[in-house]
């Protein structure tokens, strides 16, 4: 492929992201049409370079969505809405790598490596730290936390030769933020529809986070115990000296980043999926100016343009196809029909009922239907008392099922982002790393929520 073709593709991807971001504020029908056209063009040229399996799945998702749209005879505007369904996520995914440029202005990863060598010889505390840090960041900045914590800790994971174990804990920790984070759509849906104040979810969410952390810690411990030779302890290096000044600067950068996003989210009505790309563009420049690191910024931007932009093609294609199918399923009414799959006799068996509600969100997500469609339909059509659940138990069921669907689904933003970061198939990331863990959590949390339902 010649340099002109490479540059055309890179520039098209960047142009889409910038125009889509701008149109959030301009709200121009003309720009909307242009963005849809650019996204279609990106999808088409992606089909020529994607791995065979990814290409076939993307096309299958798209064709299924097209069939549903034709069957329902949807108007042209509806087709454009399907194309743009994941436009915000695509924009975020394209621009968010720039957010982490300030973390490369100095060799902070080297100091994190020294911390691990001096204080964390075992993989277990490292995974616990990863789980906890990404949970905290996820509560504030949502899906942006996945990239941030990966960039911070990826070199440490290589020390333990446990990149996939690290990624599994990272994704589990991020998804546990969905138990109480106001940045998650699931919290917005249940608080709005069920009229439960968000503050009431905080103690349950933190409790569920601690349970998830314990389950992940046990899972990592069992993995280490089964393969002790694969996960040896790091050699203690007494001569290693940690430059704590660099660590504090790193903590300050991470704190500043999530604080800026949180403040903007609080004082503006803007969507978080718009705020994060905006901060990704501005934050590196501001930090470079403050730290007098403009040469480092320019070098980072050159690497972003040369390498990072084209790496997102497969994720953009899957985002687009999965979004198209999800919107087509919504237009076709399939999502609204799913609550009817719950038989009345299940109300006598709360554990089975709660687990079934979770699976109603998880199973469709495995073929590309986002849990927002099913979760919203469930909350809108089911009266909790009619199936023997309290409002809080039903809300917790939706929240946990939603988070587990995001964890297990190969079409969720987290799985697609993680696949891109590890250069792996999203199926290897979602079901491969977290399938058994996720379905065990369905059973475990079904029992816990059933106990809550019978007690409170």
Secondary structure, DSSP 4 states (H G I P E B T S, - for coil): --HHHHHHHHHHHHHHHHHHHHHHHH--HHHHHHHHHHHHHHHHHHTTTS-HHHHHHHHHHHHHHHHHHHHTT--HHHHHHHHTTTHHHHHHHHHGGGGGGGGGSS-HHHHHHHHHHHH--SHHHHHHHHHHHHHHHHHHHTTHHHHHHHHHHHHHHHHTT-HHHHHHHHHHHHHHGGGT-TTSHHHHHHHHHS---THHHHHHHHHHHHHHHHHHHHHHHHHHHHTTTTTPPPPP-TT----HHHHHHHHHHHHHHHHHHHHHHHHS---HHHHHHHHHHHHHHHHHHHTT-HHHHHHHHHHIIIIIHHHTHHHHHHHHHHHHHHHHHHHHTHHHHHGGGS-GGGGG-HHHHHHHHHHHHHHHHTTT--HHHHHHHHHHH--GGGGT--HHHHHHHHHHHHHHHHHH-TTSHHHHHHHHHHT--HHIIIIIIHHHHHHHHHHHHHHHHHHHHHH-
